[in-house]
Amino acid sequence: MLDEKLSMFENRLKKVYKTLQQRAAQQKISCYRLYDRDLPEFPLIIDLYEDDVQITEYRSNHRLSDEEYDAWLTRSVEVIMKVLSKIPDQVHLKERKRKEGRADQYQKADDRKEFMEVNEGGLTFYVNLNDYLDTGLFIDHRITRNMVRKEAEGKRVLNLFCYTGAFSVYAAAGAAKEVISVDLSNTYLAWAERNMELNGFLGDEYYFERADVLQYLPTIAAASFDLIILDPPTFSNSKAMKEVFDIQQMHVELINDCLSKLTPGGVLYFSTNARKFNLDIDSIKGSVTDITTATTPFDFKGKLLRWCYRIELS
């Protein structure tokens, strides 16, 4: 039975790899999603980062013994290596699950501190395929980042919940006048700064602020920025924050606070991964355009569970 399922999995991988590899090559994309739990028997996500592959394992009610499960996982990885022509050193396997009692946005998985450089849109980024559940580059937002780059010239840009600063790098590449990156994590701010330096963006016009966004926004004067990026966690009860964060409950206030910091004609890009998110559009003090479909890359069609909006100041 397992052999039959593995054969089915291998055929599926061969098919999607042939198709997506061609599309990625045509668009000069080297980091993309290959497989996202396409078959119920194989609840895995497979992402390619240049020559390396990250396999994310989602625990499910598989009804297998520990020995049977280990055999299934080992042979599944062998199939992936075979189809993609990879050696063990190029394969990074992670198990994704929440830590009990916590819901931080990013969790530590290992401590190897092994970083590699990858390319996207003519820019270079550090990713880490071992230490964290997320790699440092959300590849589903490559189109959104390019939108920011095209709009950034001569503008003051604010990147909130900046993570590792990919949007900041794109804004700087678009000749932004100033880019301020805000995050509560020293680790990710340092990573963001390294990404900026990696691309040659050095100087006083690029600033990194360690702060709780909810506490930081009230300190900003009205009409201070031309372009704001807001990509917050769905939920966080991190001890570093003064209050529990829930994007569904707090999005109206948060979005309107951001809009109040925009100059006339300013733009806010807002995104969330909350699966059941419902935007209270009538309470938003700006003109909202749903760009979820327009910003969904080819490798995430039918797979991506996130929302993205372009909101212009009314």
C-alpha positions as a Markdown table, in Angstrom:
| # | Residue | x | y | z |
|---|---|---|---|---|
| 1 | Met | 0.0 | 0.0 | 0.0 |
| 2 | Leu | 2.8 | 2.5 | 0.9 |
| 3 | Asp | 4.6 | 1.7 | -2.4 |
| 4 | Glu | 1.5 | 2.6 | -4.3 |
| 5 | Lys | 1.0 | 5.8 | -2.5 |
| 6 | Leu | 4.7 | 6.8 | -2.9 |
| 7 | Ser | 4.4 | 6.1 | -6.6 |
| 8 | Met | 1.4 | 8.4 | -6.8 |
| 9 | Phe | 3.3 | 11.1 | -4.9 |
| 10 | Glu | 6.3 | 10.7 | -7.2 |
| 11 | Asn | 4.2 | 11.1 | -10.3 |
| 12 | Arg | 2.5 | 14.2 | -8.9 |
| 13 | Leu | 5.8 | 15.8 | -8.0 |
| 14 | Lys | 7.2 | 15.1 | -11.5 |
| 15 | Lys | 4.2 | 16.7 | -13.1 |
| 16 | Val | 4.2 | 19.9 | -11.0 |
| 17 | Tyr | 8.0 | 20.2 | -11.0 |
| 18 | Lys | 8.1 | 20.1 | -14.8 |
| 19 | Thr | 5.4 | 22.8 | -15.1 |
| 20 | Leu | 6.6 | 25.1 | -12.3 |
| 21 | Gln | 10.3 | 24.8 | -13.2 |
| 22 | Gln | 9.5 | 26.1 | -16.7 |
| 23 | Arg | 7.5 | 29.0 | -15.4 |
| 24 | Ala | 10.0 | 29.9 | -12.8 |
| 25 | Ala | 12.8 | 29.9 | -15.4 |
| 26 | Gln | 10.8 | 32.1 | -17.8 |
| 27 | Gln | 10.2 | 34.7 | -15.0 |
| 28 | Lys | 13.8 | 34.3 | -13.6 |
| 29 | Ile | 12.5 | 33.1 | -10.3 |
| 30 | Ser | 14.8 | 30.9 | -8.2 |
| 31 | Cys | 12.7 | 30.6 | -5.0 |
| 32 | Tyr | 9.2 | 29.2 | -5.3 |
| 33 | Arg | 6.6 | 26.8 | -3.9 |
| 34 | Leu | 6.5 | 23.4 | -5.6 |
| 35 | Tyr | 4.0 | 21.5 | -3.6 |
| 36 | Asp | 1.4 | 22.3 | -0.8 |
| 37 | Arg | -0.3 | 19.3 | 0.6 |
| 38 | Asp | -1.7 | 18.5 | -2.8 |
| 39 | Leu | -2.4 | 14.9 | -1.8 |
| 40 | Pro | -4.0 | 14.2 | 1.6 |
| 41 | Glu | -1.7 | 11.2 | 2.2 |
| 42 | Phe | 1.3 | 13.6 | 1.9 |
| 43 | Pro | 0.7 | 16.6 | 4.1 |
| 44 | Leu | 3.9 | 18.3 | 3.2 |
| 45 | Ile | 4.9 | 21.7 | 1.8 |
| 46 | Ile | 7.9 | 21.8 | -0.5 |
| 47 | Asp | 9.6 | 25.1 | -1.3 |
| 48 | Leu | 12.7 | 25.6 | -3.4 |
| 49 | Tyr | 15.3 | 28.2 | -2.5 |
| 50 | Glu | 17.8 | 28.2 | -5.3 |
| 51 | Asp | 19.6 | 24.8 | -5.1 |
| 52 | Asp | 18.1 | 23.9 | -1.7 |
| 53 | Val | 14.7 | 22.5 | -0.8 |
| 54 | Gln | 12.8 | 23.0 | 2.4 |
| 55 | Ile | 10.2 | 20.4 | 3.3 |
| 56 | Thr | 7.7 | 21.4 | 6.0 |
| 57 | Glu | 6.0 | 18.4 | 7.6 |
| 58 | Tyr | 2.4 | 19.0 | 9.0 |
| 59 | Arg | 1.5 | 16.5 | 11.6 |
| 60 | Ser | -1.9 | 14.9 | 10.8 |
| 61 | Asn | -4.2 | 12.2 | 12.1 |
| 62 | His | -2.3 | 9.5 | 10.1 |
| 63 | Arg | -3.2 | 6.6 | 12.4 |
| 64 | Leu | 0.3 | 5.2 | 11.9 |
| 65 | Ser | 2.6 | 3.8 | 14.5 |
| 66 | Asp | 5.8 | 5.7 | 15.2 |
| 67 | Glu | 7.7 | 3.1 | 13.2 |
| 68 | Glu | 5.3 | 3.3 | 10.3 |
| 69 | Tyr | 5.3 | 7.1 | 10.4 |
| 70 | Asp | 9.1 | 7.3 | 10.4 |
| 71 | Ala | 9.2 | 4.9 | 7.4 |
| 72 | Trp | 6.6 | 7.0 | 5.5 |
| 73 | Leu | 8.5 | 10.2 | 6.2 |
| 74 | Thr | 11.9 | 8.8 | 5.3 |
| 75 | Arg | 10.7 | 7.3 | 2.0 |
| 76 | Ser | 8.7 | 10.5 | 1.2 |
| 77 | Val | 11.9 | 12.6 | 1.5 |
| 78 | Glu | 13.7 | 10.0 | -0.7 |
| 79 | Val | 11.1 | 10.5 | -3.4 |
| 80 | Ile | 11.5 | 14.3 | -3.2 |
| 81 | Met | 15.3 | 14.0 | -3.5 |
| 82 | Lys | 15.0 | 11.7 | -6.4 |
| 83 | Val | 12.5 | 13.9 | -8.4 |
| 84 | Leu | 14.5 | 17.1 | -7.7 |
| 85 | Ser | 17.9 | 15.5 | -8.0 |
| 86 | Lys | 19.0 | 16.7 | -4.5 |
| 87 | Ile | 21.6 | 15.3 | -2.1 |
| 88 | Pro | 20.9 | 15.2 | 1.7 |
| 89 | Asp | 22.9 | 18.4 | 2.4 |
| 90 | Gln | 20.4 | 20.3 | 0.2 |
| 91 | Val | 17.3 | 19.1 | 2.0 |
| 92 | His | 16.0 | 20.9 | 5.1 |
| 93 | Leu | 13.1 | 19.2 | 7.0 |
| 94 | Lys | 10.9 | 20.9 | 9.5 |
| 95 | Glu | 7.9 | 20.0 | 11.5 |
| 96 | Arg | 5.3 | 22.8 | 11.9 |
| 97 | Lys | 3.3 | 23.0 | 15.1 |
| 98 | Arg | 2.5 | 25.6 | 17.7 |
| 99 | Lys | 4.2 | 25.6 | 21.0 |
| 100 | Glu | 1.6 | 24.9 | 23.7 |
| 101 | Gly | 0.5 | 28.1 | 25.4 |
| 102 | Arg | 2.2 | 30.4 | 22.9 |
| 103 | Ala | 1.3 | 31.9 | 19.6 |
| 104 | Asp | 4.3 | 34.0 | 18.7 |
| 105 | Gln | 4.6 | 34.9 | 15.0 |
| 106 | Tyr | 8.0 | 33.2 | 14.5 |
| 107 | Gln | 9.3 | 30.3 | 16.5 |
| 108 | Lys | 12.9 | 28.9 | 17.0 |
| 109 | Ala | 13.3 | 25.4 | 15.5 |
| 110 | Asp | 17.1 | 25.0 | 15.6 |
| 111 | Asp | 20.2 | 26.9 | 16.4 |
| 112 | Arg | 22.6 | 26.2 | 13.5 |
| 113 | Lys | 22.9 | 29.9 | 12.4 |
| 114 | Glu | 23.4 | 28.8 | 8.8 |
| 115 | Phe | 22.5 | 31.5 | 6.4 |
| 116 | Met | 22.5 | 31.4 | 2.6 |
| 117 | Glu | 22.0 | 34.1 | 0.0 |
| 118 | Val | 19.1 | 33.9 | -2.5 |
| 119 | Asn | 18.1 | 36.2 | -5.3 |
| 120 | Glu | 14.7 | 37.7 | -6.0 |
| 121 | Gly | 13.8 | 40.5 | -8.4 |
| 122 | Gly | 17.5 | 41.4 | -8.9 |
| 123 | Leu | 18.0 | 41.7 | -5.2 |
| 124 | Thr | 19.7 | 39.4 | -2.7 |
| 125 | Phe | 18.4 | 38.2 | 0.7 |
| 126 | Tyr | 19.7 | 36.1 | 3.5 |
| 127 | Val | 17.5 | 33.1 | 4.4 |
| 128 | Asn | 17.8 | 30.5 | 7.0 |
| 129 | Leu | 16.3 | 27.1 | 6.2 |
| 130 | Asn | 17.0 | 25.4 | 9.5 |
| 131 | Asp | 16.7 | 27.7 | 12.6 |
| 132 | Tyr | 13.1 | 29.0 | 12.2 |
| 133 | Leu | 9.8 | 27.7 | 10.9 |
| 134 | Asp | 9.8 | 30.6 | 8.4 |
| 135 | Thr | 12.9 | 31.2 | 6.3 |
| 136 | Gly | 13.2 | 35.0 | 6.4 |
| 137 | Leu | 11.7 | 35.5 | 3.0 |
| 138 | Phe | 8.0 | 35.1 | 2.4 |
| 139 | Ile | 8.0 | 34.1 | -1.3 |
| 140 | Asp | 4.3 | 34.5 | -1.7 |
| 141 | His | 4.7 | 38.3 | -1.5 |
| 142 | Arg | 7.2 | 38.7 | -4.4 |
| 143 | Ile | 4.6 | 40.5 | -6.5 |
| 144 | Thr | 3.5 | 42.8 | -3.7 |
| 145 | Arg | 7.1 | 43.7 | -3.0 |
| 146 | Asn | 7.6 | 44.6 | -6.6 |
| 147 | Met | 4.5 | 46.9 | -6.4 |
| 148 | Val | 6.1 | 48.7 | -3.5 |
| 149 | Arg | 9.3 | 49.1 | -5.5 |
| 150 | Lys | 7.5 | 50.7 | -8.4 |
| 151 | Glu | 5.7 | 53.2 | -6.1 |
| 152 | Ala | 8.6 | 54.0 | -3.8 |
| 153 | Glu | 10.6 | 56.6 | -5.7 |
| 154 | Gly | 11.1 | 59.8 | -3.8 |
| 155 | Lys | 8.8 | 58.7 | -1.0 |
| 156 | Arg | 9.1 | 58.3 | 2.8 |
| 157 | Val | 8.3 | 54.6 | 3.4 |
| 158 | Leu | 7.3 | 53.0 | 6.7 |
| 159 | Asn | 7.5 | 49.2 | 7.0 |
| 160 | Leu | 5.6 | 47.9 | 10.1 |
| 161 | Phe | 6.1 | 44.4 | 11.5 |
| 162 | Cys | 9.0 | 44.5 | 9.1 |
| 163 | Tyr | 10.3 | 41.0 | 10.0 |
| 164 | Thr | 13.6 | 40.6 | 8.0 |
| 165 | Gly | 13.0 | 43.7 | 5.9 |
| 166 | Ala | 12.3 | 42.4 | 2.4 |
| 167 | Phe | 9.8 | 45.1 | 1.7 |
| 168 | Ser | 12.3 | 47.7 | 3.0 |
| 169 | Val | 14.9 | 46.4 | 0.5 |
| 170 | Tyr | 12.4 | 46.6 | -2.3 |
| 171 | Ala | 11.5 | 50.2 | -1.3 |
| 172 | Ala | 15.1 | 51.2 | -1.2 |
| 173 | Ala | 15.7 | 49.6 | -4.6 |
| 174 | Gly | 12.8 | 51.7 | -5.9 |
| 175 | Ala | 14.7 | 54.9 | -4.8 |
| 176 | Ala | 12.7 | 55.7 | -1.7 |
| 177 | Lys | 13.7 | 58.9 | -0.1 |
| 178 | Glu | 13.6 | 57.3 | 3.4 |
| 179 | Val | 12.8 | 53.8 | 4.7 |
| 180 | Ile | 12.0 | 53.1 | 8.4 |
| 181 | Ser | 11.7 | 49.5 | 9.4 |
| 182 | Val | 9.9 | 48.7 | 12.7 |
| 183 | Asp | 9.8 | 45.4 | 14.5 |
| 184 | Leu | 9.8 | 44.3 | 18.2 |
| 185 | Ser | 12.4 | 41.6 | 17.6 |
| 186 | Asn | 16.1 | 42.5 | 17.8 |
| 187 | Thr | 16.9 | 39.4 | 15.9 |
| 188 | Tyr | 14.8 | 40.3 | 12.9 |
| 189 | Leu | 15.8 | 43.9 | 12.9 |
| 190 | Ala | 19.4 | 42.9 | 12.8 |
| 191 | Trp | 18.5 | 40.5 | 9.9 |
| 192 | Ala | 16.7 | 43.3 | 8.1 |
| 193 | Glu | 19.7 | 45.6 | 8.5 |
| 194 | Arg | 21.9 | 42.8 | 7.1 |
| 195 | Asn | 19.6 | 42.4 | 4.1 |
| 196 | Met | 19.8 | 46.2 | 3.4 |
| 197 | Glu | 23.5 | 46.2 | 3.6 |
| 198 | Leu | 23.8 | 43.1 | 1.4 |
| 199 | Asn | 22.1 | 45.2 | -1.3 |
| 200 | Gly | 24.3 | 48.2 | -0.8 |
| 201 | Phe | 21.6 | 50.3 | 1.0 |
| 202 | Leu | 23.6 | 52.1 | 3.7 |
| 203 | Gly | 23.0 | 55.6 | 5.1 |
| 204 | Asp | 20.9 | 57.7 | 7.5 |
| 205 | Glu | 17.9 | 57.4 | 5.2 |
| 206 | Tyr | 17.5 | 53.8 | 6.2 |
| 207 | Tyr | 16.5 | 53.5 | 9.9 |
| 208 | Phe | 15.6 | 50.5 | 12.1 |
| 209 | Glu | 13.3 | 51.0 | 15.1 |
| 210 | Arg | 12.8 | 48.3 | 17.7 |
| 211 | Ala | 9.2 | 48.9 | 19.0 |
| 212 | Asp | 5.8 | 47.5 | 19.6 |
| 213 | Val | 3.9 | 48.8 | 16.5 |
| 214 | Leu | 0.8 | 49.4 | 18.6 |
| 215 | Gln | 2.8 | 51.7 | 20.9 |
| 216 | Tyr | 4.9 | 53.2 | 18.1 |
| 217 | Leu | 2.1 | 54.5 | 15.9 |
| 218 | Pro | 0.8 | 57.1 | 18.3 |
| 219 | Thr | 4.3 | 58.6 | 18.5 |
| 220 | Ile | 4.3 | 59.4 | 14.7 |
| 221 | Ala | 3.1 | 62.8 | 13.6 |
| 222 | Ala | 0.1 | 62.9 | 11.2 |
| 223 | Ala | 0.9 | 62.9 | 7.5 |
| 224 | Ser | 4.4 | 61.7 | 8.0 |
| 225 | Phe | 4.7 | 59.0 | 5.3 |
| 226 | Asp | 3.8 | 58.5 | 1.7 |
| 227 | Leu | 3.8 | 54.7 | 1.7 |
| 228 | Ile | 3.2 | 52.3 | 4.6 |
| 229 | Ile | 3.5 | 48.5 | 4.5 |
| 230 | Leu | 1.5 | 46.7 | 7.2 |
| 231 | Asp | 1.9 | 42.9 | 7.4 |
| 232 | Pro | 1.1 | 41.9 | 11.0 |
| 233 | Pro | 0.8 | 38.5 | 12.7 |
| 234 | Thr | -2.6 | 37.0 | 12.9 |
| 235 | Phe | -2.3 | 36.6 | 16.6 |
| 236 | Ser | 0.4 | 37.1 | 19.2 |
| 237 | Asn | 0.5 | 36.9 | 23.0 |
| 238 | Ser | 4.2 | 37.6 | 23.1 |
| 239 | Lys | 5.4 | 38.8 | 26.5 |
| 240 | Ala | 7.2 | 41.6 | 24.8 |
| 241 | Met | 3.9 | 43.2 | 23.7 |
| 242 | Lys | 1.8 | 45.1 | 26.2 |
| 243 | Glu | -1.4 | 43.5 | 25.0 |
| 244 | Val | -2.6 | 40.4 | 23.2 |
| 245 | Phe | -2.7 | 41.0 | 19.4 |
| 246 | Asp | -5.6 | 39.8 | 17.3 |
| 247 | Ile | -5.7 | 41.1 | 13.8 |
| 248 | Gln | -9.5 | 40.4 | 13.3 |
| 249 | Gln | -10.4 | 42.4 | 16.4 |
| 250 | Met | -7.8 | 45.2 | 15.9 |
| 251 | His | -7.5 | 45.7 | 12.2 |
| 252 | Val | -9.9 | 48.7 | 11.9 |
| 253 | Glu | -8.1 | 50.7 | 14.5 |
| 254 | Leu | -4.7 | 49.6 | 13.2 |
| 255 | Ile | -5.4 | 50.4 | 9.6 |
| 256 | Asn | -7.0 | 53.8 | 10.4 |
| 257 | Asp | -4.1 | 54.7 | 12.6 |
| 258 | Cys | -1.8 | 54.0 | 9.6 |
| 259 | Leu | -4.0 | 56.0 | 7.3 |
| 260 | Ser | -3.7 | 59.0 | 9.6 |
| 261 | Lys | 0.0 | 58.9 | 9.2 |
| 262 | Leu | -0.1 | 59.1 | 5.4 |
| 263 | Thr | 0.4 | 62.3 | 3.3 |
| 264 | Pro | -2.4 | 63.2 | 0.9 |
| 265 | Gly | -2.6 | 60.6 | -1.8 |
| 266 | Gly | -0.6 | 58.2 | 0.3 |
| 267 | Val | -0.9 | 54.4 | 0.1 |
| 268 | Leu | -1.1 | 51.6 | 2.6 |
| 269 | Tyr | -0.4 | 48.0 | 1.7 |
| 270 | Phe | -2.1 | 45.8 | 4.2 |
| 271 | Ser | -1.8 | 42.0 | 4.3 |
| 272 | Thr | -2.9 | 39.2 | 6.7 |
| 273 | Asn | -2.7 | 35.5 | 6.8 |
| 274 | Ala | -5.8 | 35.1 | 9.0 |
| 275 | Arg | -7.7 | 32.4 | 7.3 |
| 276 | Lys | -11.2 | 33.6 | 8.3 |
| 277 | Phe | -10.4 | 37.3 | 8.1 |
| 278 | Asn | -13.2 | 39.6 | 7.3 |
| 279 | Leu | -12.3 | 43.2 | 6.5 |
| 280 | Asp | -14.7 | 45.7 | 8.0 |
| 281 | Ile | -14.5 | 47.9 | 4.9 |
| 282 | Asp | -17.2 | 50.3 | 5.9 |
| 283 | Ser | -15.1 | 51.4 | 8.9 |
| 284 | Ile | -12.0 | 51.9 | 7.0 |
| 285 | Lys | -11.2 | 55.6 | 6.3 |
| 286 | Gly | -9.7 | 55.1 | 2.9 |
| 287 | Ser | -10.4 | 53.7 | -0.6 |
| 288 | Val | -9.9 | 49.9 | -0.4 |
| 289 | Thr | -8.9 | 47.7 | -3.4 |
| 290 | Asp | -8.6 | 44.0 | -2.8 |
| 291 | Ile | -5.4 | 42.9 | -4.6 |
| 292 | Thr | -5.3 | 39.4 | -3.2 |
| 293 | Thr | -5.6 | 37.7 | -6.6 |
| 294 | Ala | -3.4 | 40.2 | -8.3 |
| 295 | Thr | -0.6 | 39.6 | -5.9 |
| 296 | Thr | -0.8 | 35.8 | -5.8 |
| 297 | Pro | 2.1 | 34.3 | -7.7 |
| 298 | Phe | 1.8 | 31.4 | -10.1 |
| 299 | Asp | 3.2 | 28.9 | -7.6 |
| 300 | Phe | 0.6 | 29.8 | -5.0 |
| 301 | Lys | -2.6 | 29.7 | -7.2 |
| 302 | Gly | -5.2 | 27.7 | -5.3 |
| 303 | Lys | -2.8 | 27.2 | -2.4 |
| 304 | Leu | -2.4 | 30.6 | -0.7 |
| 305 | Leu | -4.5 | 31.6 | 2.3 |
| 306 | Arg | -3.8 | 35.2 | 2.8 |
| 307 | Trp | -5.5 | 38.5 | 2.0 |
| 308 | Cys | -3.9 | 41.6 | 0.5 |
| 309 | Tyr | -5.3 | 45.1 | 0.1 |
| 310 | Arg | -4.1 | 48.5 | -1.3 |
| 311 | Ile | -5.7 | 51.3 | 0.6 |
| 312 | Glu | -5.5 | 54.9 | -0.6 |
| 313 | Leu | -6.1 | 57.8 | 1.7 |
| 314 | Ser | -9.5 | 59.4 | 1.0 |
